Amino acid sequence: MRRKKEQKKWRLADIGQWLKNAFLATIKGELLMRLHVGRYFIHIVYTFFLLWISIWFSLKIEKTLTRVEDNRKELENLEIYHAQKTVELVGMNRMSRVQEMLEQKGSTLTLPEKPADRIK
C-alpha cells in the first residue's frame, strides 16, 4: 500500500480534485487540521489580528489626512478673505476722498459691487 502511494505521481488533473477538497475542508472547518497546522492556530489568529489592526489604522490615518487637507484649503480661503477685509477697512478712509475727487472730475468710476474672484 505504501509503495503505491510513493509511486503515484502528481498530474495536472489532480488540481481540480485538490481545489474541491480544499473548499470542502474550508466549509467544514477542517482545513488547518488537514494541513497539519492546528498547533499554529493561535499564531494565525494573532497574525490576522495584526493585519486587521494595520488596515484599520491605515484607514483612520487616511481619513485624518484628508480632513487636514480640507481644513488647510478652507484656512487658505479664510486668510484671503481676512486680507481682503483688512484692505477694505484700511482703504475706507481714503476711498471717500478719492470718490469725491472722481465725482468732481466727472468720472463714472465707482466702488466695486462684489468682492474679487479667486483665479485657480
C-alpha positions as CSV (number, residue, x, y, z in Angstrom):
1,M,0.0,0.0,0.0
2,R,2.8,2.4,0.9
3,R,4.6,1.6,-2.3
4,K,1.6,2.5,-4.4
5,K,1.4,5.9,-2.7
6,E,5.1,6.5,-3.3
7,Q,4.7,5.6,-6.9
8,K,1.8,7.9,-7.5
9,K,2.9,11.0,-9.4
10,W,1.3,14.4,-9.5
11,R,-0.8,15.2,-12.5
12,L,-2.5,18.4,-13.8
13,A,-5.9,16.7,-13.5
14,D,-5.3,16.5,-9.7
15,I,-5.7,20.3,-9.3
16,G,-9.5,20.1,-9.6
17,Q,-9.7,17.4,-7.0
18,W,-7.3,19.3,-4.7
19,L,-9.3,22.5,-5.0
20,K,-12.6,20.6,-4.3
21,N,-11.1,19.0,-1.2
22,A,-9.7,22.3,0.0
23,F,-13.1,24.0,-0.5
24,L,-14.9,21.3,1.3
25,A,-12.4,21.3,4.2
26,T,-12.8,25.1,4.5
27,I,-16.5,24.7,4.6
28,K,-16.3,22.0,7.3
29,G,-13.6,23.9,9.2
30,E,-11.1,21.2,8.8
31,L,-8.5,22.9,6.6
32,L,-6.0,23.7,9.3
33,M,-6.3,20.1,10.6
34,R,-5.8,18.6,7.1
35,L,-2.7,20.8,6.6
36,H,-1.4,19.7,10.0
37,V,-1.0,23.3,11.2
38,G,-3.5,23.2,14.0
39,R,-0.8,23.8,16.6
40,Y,-0.1,27.2,14.9
41,F,-3.7,28.3,15.2
42,I,-3.0,31.0,17.8
43,H,-0.2,32.4,15.6
44,I,-2.6,32.5,12.6
45,V,-5.2,34.3,14.7
46,Y,-2.6,36.7,16.0
47,T,-1.3,37.5,12.5
48,F,-4.8,38.1,11.3
49,F,-5.4,40.4,14.2
50,L,-2.2,42.4,13.5
51,L,-3.1,42.7,9.8
52,W,-6.6,43.8,10.7
53,I,-5.3,46.5,13.1
54,S,-2.8,47.6,10.5
55,I,-5.5,48.1,7.9
56,W,-7.8,49.8,10.4
57,F,-5.0,52.3,11.4
58,S,-4.2,53.0,7.7
59,L,-7.8,53.9,7.0
60,K,-8.0,56.1,10.1
61,I,-4.8,57.9,9.1
62,E,-6.0,58.4,5.6
63,K,-9.3,59.9,6.8
64,T,-7.4,62.2,9.2
65,L,-5.1,63.4,6.4
66,T,-8.0,64.0,4.1
67,R,-9.7,66.1,6.8
68,V,-6.4,68.0,7.4
69,E,-6.1,68.8,3.7
70,D,-9.7,70.0,3.5
71,N,-9.1,72.2,6.6
72,R,-5.9,73.6,5.1
73,K,-7.8,74.7,1.9
74,E,-10.6,76.3,4.0
75,L,-8.0,78.1,6.1
76,E,-6.3,79.4,3.0
77,N,-9.7,80.8,1.7
78,L,-10.3,82.4,5.1
79,E,-6.9,84.0,5.1
80,I,-7.6,85.5,1.7
81,Y,-11.0,86.8,2.9
82,H,-9.4,88.3,6.0
83,A,-6.7,90.1,4.0
84,Q,-9.4,91.4,1.6
85,K,-11.5,92.8,4.5
86,T,-8.4,94.3,6.1
87,V,-7.6,96.1,2.9
88,E,-11.2,97.4,2.7
89,L,-11.0,98.6,6.2
90,V,-7.8,100.5,5.7
91,G,-9.0,101.9,2.5
92,M,-12.3,103.3,3.9
93,N,-10.6,106.5,5.0
94,R,-9.1,107.1,1.6
95,M,-12.0,105.8,-0.6
96,S,-14.4,108.5,0.3
97,R,-11.9,111.2,-0.5
98,V,-10.9,109.6,-3.8
99,Q,-14.5,109.1,-4.8
100,E,-15.3,112.7,-4.1
101,M,-12.3,113.7,-6.3
102,L,-13.5,111.4,-9.1
103,E,-17.0,112.9,-8.9
104,Q,-15.6,116.4,-9.2
105,K,-13.7,115.4,-12.3
106,G,-16.9,113.8,-13.8
107,S,-15.7,110.2,-13.8
108,T,-18.3,107.3,-13.7
109,L,-15.8,105.1,-11.8
110,T,-17.3,103.7,-8.5
111,L,-16.5,101.2,-5.8
112,P,-16.8,97.5,-6.9
113,E,-20.1,95.9,-6.1
114,K,-18.8,92.4,-5.5
115,P,-15.6,91.1,-3.9
116,A,-12.7,90.0,-6.1
117,D,-12.8,86.5,-7.7
118,R,-10.1,84.0,-7.0
119,I,-8.4,82.5,-10.1
120,K,-7.2,78.9,-9.8
